[in-house]
Amino acid sequence: MQRYDFLLIYANNLGEIYLKWYRFRPFLSLEPFYSVLILLIGFSEAARQWEIGVDPDINVLADTVMLRQVIMNIVKNAVEAHAQRIVIEARNDMTNNRTSDHANLVYLYIGNDGHPIMAENRQSLFIPFFTTKRSGNGIGLSLSRRMMLQQGGMLELADHPFNGCHVTFILQLRMITHSN
């Protein structure tokens, strides 16, 4: 066995160990999400209108670091698209549900009024290395979706953005209820 083959096997084993460990991660409240917003508001140079409707008592099954990274990437993209209004809202919305256990899902909507995403680019947004930015590398949204999938969730582009927004992303997360 060559050294390269050994390293590949070792890396695969580490990945499997991580995924087994990950399944036992504790739930978190969406409340730490506010600290991310404070950082992002500071990051934003121009005055922006932030509308946040997130109940801090909602508990979701998610990795704190990954969820923060996904949210930061989406908001950073909005800022780079010259958004002046960013709307973030959490809902237990059964109308968007595509699974049978709809009572255990929460949807985090992140919308903005920045430059709209062209129709021809909507299908390619989550493909690795696809970008519409001059200085982009096409990693952000594809990696964000992968992180959401790893947590048992999903990241999608909404078919119909929030009123007053040009773009809305939907993060689907598993909600922890007191009966669980």
Secondary structure, 3 states (H helix, E strand, C coil): CCHHHHHHHHHHHHHHHHHHHHCCCCCEECCCHHHHHHHHHHHCCCCCEEEEECCCCCEEECCHHHHHHHHHHHHHHHHHCCCCEEEEEEECCHHHCCCCCHHHEEEEEEEECCCCCCHHHHHHCCCCCCCCCCCCCCCHHHHHHHHHHHCCCEEEECCCCCCCCCEEEEEEEEECCCCC
